[in-house]
């Protein structure tokens, strides 16, 4: 099927109240434009250099989400325009985003990434680390980051029960953190979980954002490691 046929098929499965982030990493600006021309405006990237290039080439009303692991020395390139950083996965990264956001006189929307998978290669806070950080003076002192919710990635597995369990765990952490730390913050409402292979499970378990790329754009091309 074509990109537009794929997009229409995926869009039809997304219920009201769940935002579809079309993950355009490694795909050409021309392919992004195809989806943009359907009036979709929300796209996700995971490499700062590629995101900057697409931001420069494509219409400025696109809402760019950064969804990948973000190196601290790359933050400065995306801070001036990024709409939401999904992958704030450590205290060090949080502090660097705060510093760059202050330089740019911006308040940057972020999600805190929680490690829920049985894979050491994935990043994020444990539940205990997250709650400890949110209780800290360091977190409370930040003035240029707006925490809008949590993000997580399930284990890459065919075990559907395990995926359900991991997403349900993240939803429970979200509920607990919302009650304990953000009960008076209406902006803390997003739960970003689910990709092409498991987004329907994520929706069942309470996702408000899903990140879908290859099911829309097709098989990814190999990329270099410049970032």
Secondary structure, 3 states (H helix, E strand, C coil): CCHHHHHHHHHCCCCCCCEEEEECCCCCHHHHHHHHCCCCCEEEECCHHHHHHHHHHCCCCCEEEECCCCCHHHHHHHCCCCCEEEEECCHHHHHHHHHHHHHCCCCEEEEEEECCCCCCCCCCECHHHHHHHHCCHHHHHCCCEEEEEEEECCCCCCCHHHHHHHHHHHHHHHHHHHHHHCCCCCCCCEEECCCCCCHHHHHHCCCCEEEECHHHHCCCCCCCCCC
